Amino acid sequence: MSVSSPPEKMSPIELRATAGLAGIYGLRMFGMFIILPVFAFYAEHLPGGGNYTLIGIALGAYGLTQAILQIPFGWLSDRIGRKPVIYIGLILFAIGSFIAASATDIYWVIFGRIIQGAGAISAAVMALAADLTREEHRTKAMATIGMTIGVTFALSLIVAPALNRLIGVPGIFAMTGVLALLAMAVVYQIIPDPVISRFHSDTEASTGRFGNVLHNPELLRLDFGVFALHAVLMALWLVVPLSLRKAGLGADSHWQVYFPVLLLSMVLIVPAIIYAEKKAKLKPVFVIAVALLLASQALLAYTFESLWGTAAALLVFFTAFNLLEATLPSLISKIAPVGAKGTAIGVYSSVQFLGAFIGATAGGYLFEHHGSSALFAFCGILLTLWLLFAATMKAPAAVRTRMYHVAEMDTGKASGLSRQLAALPGVHEALVLASEGVAYLKVDMRGFDEKGVVQLLGGEA
């Protein structure tokens, strides 16, 4: 039989691969995020560091190379293997970290951050996870890896002030470089080698699918949204630490604001996510979150240099930010054509990193030449545009993606099977790719008859 009822649990190999890859993915993001709360203070004392345009470029430089190289590195992993590309990426990340650690001026820090971003292994990590997990567990594995972004972001904000006090920013850079080298040992020792490595439409970008993705207005709205979200995030790190310091809170104590704000924001988004998914109210929740994000900018501008005011504004900001970070990938999955999900995610991720670069650079320039009001106005304009795009988007269908392994067959038979699957109750879209041995289905869980799918695919054994 080519299909059977999905086992309840992931195998030990799948668990080990998922945990190991999540750790590596999180480590890279930790290295990118950890300097955000403390870098502006450090850069003030570097030659050239009094220039906030350069500070902004240093903060966001990793995003430019990450945006440019992420998809090509994924393609390279199809040619030379997943692990070699991950090794190359970790080496580049370590080199960039050590360059930044030994920097004698802001320009060398910028160069180090550019090299850090050049270690763009995200696509290769996701492709390796797809190689090492069965179809029925792949979504779970990808979600676990994706969750590490939120966890490492929160952790980096909390521990950065303490690490800055102990080892300073150069020490933090050096530490992340050492951790990247240690991660190579994790890749070698812990993460299994895939028995078969092939292209996966659900995790990798395909040149033939770019047209479908780039001409889809609903996906473009989401791409602009994640661009704006990360542009605003990076711009704020030029002024929030300074605001807290001017309010009388020492840099080493900023965690006393970040920790409760992040913890409470995580608690607040849980009922919103449950309501959005269970009641099929994803669009209203999404629009409200963008509106809250916009409101947070007005609050930050109004309460600048007020400790309690900034803390309250940050709570609004991070509640909306974390909610949007959780719902945006879900919206991409629901809206993207079933065979172009990997391409849609690749474009989305690249635009996200580009937003980080543009936001930090533009924010630094505006703060340098026109003050904090201009920076908040820039963020407000981006978020106002996003709110308009979000409010006018089509409500996404209440669907989920399901994947099933299928037996070997020619393309003609795969096309026929796709039509049969699409005709089943609860199936909105179906695509059988003979080259991948996978059936991709977009289904409405309330009317979906999975037994019918299993029986139909079982008949193809």
N, C-alpha and C positions, 0 to 999 in steps of 0.2 A: 504494500500500500504506500502511496506517496504522501498521504495525509492521515493523521490520527488525531484524536482529541489531545489538545495541548497539555503537557504535563504541568502540574501545579507549581513546581519549583524549578529554578535555574540549576543547572548542573554545577558541581564544584569548579570545573574549568571556567564556566561562564561567570560564576561569582568572582573567581580570582581575577579574570580578565577585566571585568567591570570595575572591581575595586581598585586594581592597579592602574587602569587607564584614567579613572576618576581622580586618583591621587596625582598623576602626572599632569592632567589637565588643570586641576586646581592649583598645583605648584606654579605653573606658568602664570596663571592669573594672579596668584598671590604676589609673585614677583613684580607684576605690573602695578597692582593696586597699592602695595604697602607703603610706597613713598607719598601717596596722595596727601595724607593729613600733615606731613612734616616737611615736604620738599621746599615749600615757599620760604620757610624759616631758614633752612640750610642754604638755599640759593642766594639769599640776601648777602651772605658773607663770601661768596665766590667772586672772583674777577668776572665782571660782566653780569653778575647775578642780580644787580639792582634793576636791571631792565626786565619788566614783567612780560614783555613780548617774548623774550628769550626763555623766561621761566615757563611760560605757556607752551612754547615749542618743545621744551625739554619734557614737560609732563605728557604731551600728546604725541611726541615723535614716534613712539612705538606703534601707534595706530596706523600711521601712513604705510609703513612697510608691511604691517600685518594685513592691511586691506589689499595691498597690491599682490602679496605672495601667497595668501591663504589658499585660494583656489588652485593656482599652479602647483603648489606643494602637494595638494591632494592628487592632482593628475600625475605628478612625479611618483607618488607612492604606488600608482597603478603600474608603473613601468619598472621601478627598481625595488619595490617592496615597501611595506608599511614601516617596519622597524628601522631600516636604513634612513628613511626620511625623518623619523622621530629622533634618531641619534643626531643627525645633522642639525635639526632644529634646536635640540637641547644644547649642543655644542655652541651654536651661534648665540643662544640665550645666555649661556655662561660667559662667553667672550664679551658680550655686550655689558653684562653685569660687572665684570672685572674692570672693563674700561671705565664705566661710570664710577666704580669704587675708587679708582686711582686718579680721577679727573682733577686737574688743577684749575680749571675754569669751566664756565657754563657750556662752552662749545664742545668740550670733551664729554660732558654729561649728555648733551644732545646726541652726539655721535654714538655713545654707548646705548642710549635708548633706541636709536634707529636700528642698531645691530640686534638688540633684544627682540624687537618686533619682527626682524627678519627670520627669527626662529619660529615660523608660522606653522605649527604642527597640528592645529585644531582639526583640519579636514582629515589628515592622516590618522589621528587618534580615533575619530569617528568611524573611518573606514575600517580600521583594525578591529574596533568593537563590533562592527557588522560582520566581519569575517569570523569572529570568534563566538558569536551568539546565534542561536536559532531564530527563525523568523518570529515565532510566537513570543519570544522574550526580548526582541531587539528594542522595542519601544521602551520597555522597562530599563534596559541598559542605558539607552540614550538619555532618558530622564534622569537617571542616577548621575551620569557624567555631567549633564547640564546643571543639576542642582549644586554641584561643587562651586559654580561661579558665585552664587549667592552666599554660600557658606564662607568661601575664602574672602569675598569682599567684606563681609561683616567682620570676620576675624582680623583682616588686615587693618581695618580702621581702629579696632580695639587695641591691638598689640603694638601698632606702629609707634605711639608716643612712648611706651615703655622701652621698646627696642632703641628708639632714638636716644633716650637718656643713657642706655647702657653702652651702645656701640656706635651711635651716630649714623647718619645717612650713608657714609661710605661703608661702614660695617654692615648695614642692611643690604646694600648692593652686593658686597662680597659674600654675605650669607646666602643670598638667593642664587649666586653663581655656584657656590659649593653644593647647594641643594639640587641644582640642575644636573650637576655631574653625578651626584648620588642617584638621581632619577634614572640615569642611564643604566645603572646596575639593576634597578627595579625592572626596567624594560627587558633586560637580558635574563634575569633570574626568575622573575615572578610571572610576567605576562607570557602566555604560551605562544608558540609559533603557529599561525593558521595552517591547517591542512590544505585548504584551498583559499586562494585570494582572488576575488573577482570584483568587478564593478557593481555597486549597489545604488540603484536609482533613488532610494529613500535617504541616503546619507551623502552622496557625492554629486558634484555638479557635472552636467553633461552639456557639451557645446551645442548639441542639437536641440536642447530644451531652453536655451537662453531666450529665444524669441517668444516662447509661450509665457515665460516669467516676466520679461521686460515689457511686454505689451498687455499685461494684466493690470488694469487700473486699481483693483483692490489690493493686490500685492504691492504695487508701487506706493499706495497710501501707508502700508505697514512699514515699507522700507524707509520712507521719509520719517515715520514715527520713531523708529529705532535710531535713525540718524540724529533726530532732534533730542531724543532721550539721553543719548550718550554725549552729545555736544554740550547739553546743559549740565550734565553731571561733571564733566571735566572742567567746564568754565567755573563752576562753583568752588572747586578746590583752590582757586586762586584767591578767593575772598573769605570763605567760611573760616578757615583757620585764623586769618587775620582778625576777623570779626570777634571770634572768641577771645583772642589775645587782648584786643582793645577793650573787651568787656571785663577784663581783669583775671581771666583764667589762663594760667601758665600752660605752655605747649605740652608739658609732660602730663597735664591733668585733663587734656581734651577728651580722653577716653571716658571720663565721667559723664560727658554729654553723649558721646557716640554710643556707648554701650546700652543705656536705658532706651535711647531713641530707637536703635535698631531692634532691640528685643521687643519693645512694645509694637513697633511697626509690623514685625513678623506675626505677632498675635492678631493684630487688627485685620490683616489681609486674609486670614484663613476663612472666616465666614463669607467674605466677599467672593473668594474663589469657589467655594462650595455652592453658593447661590448661583453664580454665573454658569457653572457647568451643569448642576442638577436641574435648574429651572430654565436652561437655554436662554439666559439673559446676558450673554457675553458682551454684546454690543453696549447695552446701557451701563454696565459696570466699567467697561473699557472707557467710554466717553467720560464718565464721572471721574475716573482716575486721571485722565488727561487734564480735566478741569481743575482737579485738586493740585496737580503739578503746577499749573499756571498760577493758581492762588498762592502756592508756596513761594513763588518768585516775588509776588507783591509783599508777602509777609517778610521775607528776608530783606528786601529793600527797605521796608518801613521800620524793621526792628534791628537794623544794622548797628552793631556795637552794643546791643542789649543781650545779656547772657540768656535770660529766660525767654526773651522774644525769639532769639536765634534758635534756641532749643525747640521751642514750639513749632517754628517754621520748618526746622529739620524733620520733626516728627511727621508733619503733613507731607513734606517732600519724600521721605523714605517710605512712608506708607504707600503713596502713589507709585513711586519708583519700583518698589518690590512687587506690587500688584501688576504693573505693566510688564516687568521682566518675566513674570510667570505667565501672563496671558498672551503676549505677543507671539511666542513660539507656537502656542496652541492655535492661534488665529492663522498663522502661516500654514500649519498642517491642515486645517479645515478648508482653506481657500485654494491652496496650490493644487494644480492638476495632479492626479494620483501618481502619475509616472514622473513628475517633475519636482517632487518634494525636496530631494537633495539639492537640486539646482536652485530652488527658491530659498532654501536655508543658506546656501553658499553666498548668494547675492545679499541676502539679509545680513549675514555675519560680516561681510566685507564692508557694507555700508555702515554698519554699527561701528567698526573700527575707524572708518573714515570720519564719522561724526566725532569720535573722541579726539582725533587730530585737529579737525577744524574748530571744534568747540574750545579746546585748550588754547590754540593759537589765536583765534579771534578774541577770545576772552582776555588773554594776556595783553593783546594790543589795545583793546578798548579800556581795560583797567589802567594800563600804562598812560594813555593819552587823554582819557575822558573820565576816569574814575569809576567807582563801583556802580553808580546809577546807569551808566552806559552798558556795563556788563549785564546788569539785571534786565535792561530794556532789550538787549540782544536775545537773552534767554526767553523773555516774554513774547517777542515777535515769533520766534521759532515755535513756541508752544501754542500761540494763538493760531498759527497756520495749521499745526497738527490737530488742534481741536476742531477746526473747520473740516479738515479731511476726515477725522474720525466721526464727526456728527453726520456726515453725508455718505458714509460708507454703507454698503449693503449689509444687513444682518447676516452673519455667517450661518450656514446650515448646522444643525446639531448633529454633527457626524464625527466619527472616529475612524482612524485608519487601522485596518487589519491586514496581516501578511500571512501567507501560507506557502509552504513548499510544494512544488509541483514536479511531476515526473518529466523526463526529457521528452521534447516534442518539437516539431517544426513550427515555423512562424504562422503558417496557415491554420494549423490546429490551435495554436495559442490565441489567434484572433477569434476563432469560433468559440473557444472556451470563455474568452473575455465577454462576448455577447451573451452567452448563457448565464454567466455570473451576474452581469448587469441586470438581467431580467428577474433575478430572485428578489423576494420581498425584503425591503429594508436596505437594499444595495443601491447607492446613489451613483457610484462609478466603479468600474472594474477594469483592470489591466493585467494580463498575463504576459510576462516577459520570458520567452523561452531561453534567452541567453543567460538569464540570472536564475532560472528555475524557481521563480517566485510569482505568486498571484497577489497583486495589491488591490485591496478593496477599500472604498470609503463608504461607511455604513451608518445608518441611523439605528442606534442600539435599542430603541424602543420597539422597532418593528423588524429587527434583524433575526433571521432564522439561520443560525450558524450550522445547525445540523444539515440543512440543505446544501450549504457550501461544502461541508466535509464530505457528504455523500457524492456530490457532483465531482469534486476533485478526486475522491477515492476511486471513482469509476474510470479515471484516466491512468490508473496505475498500470 
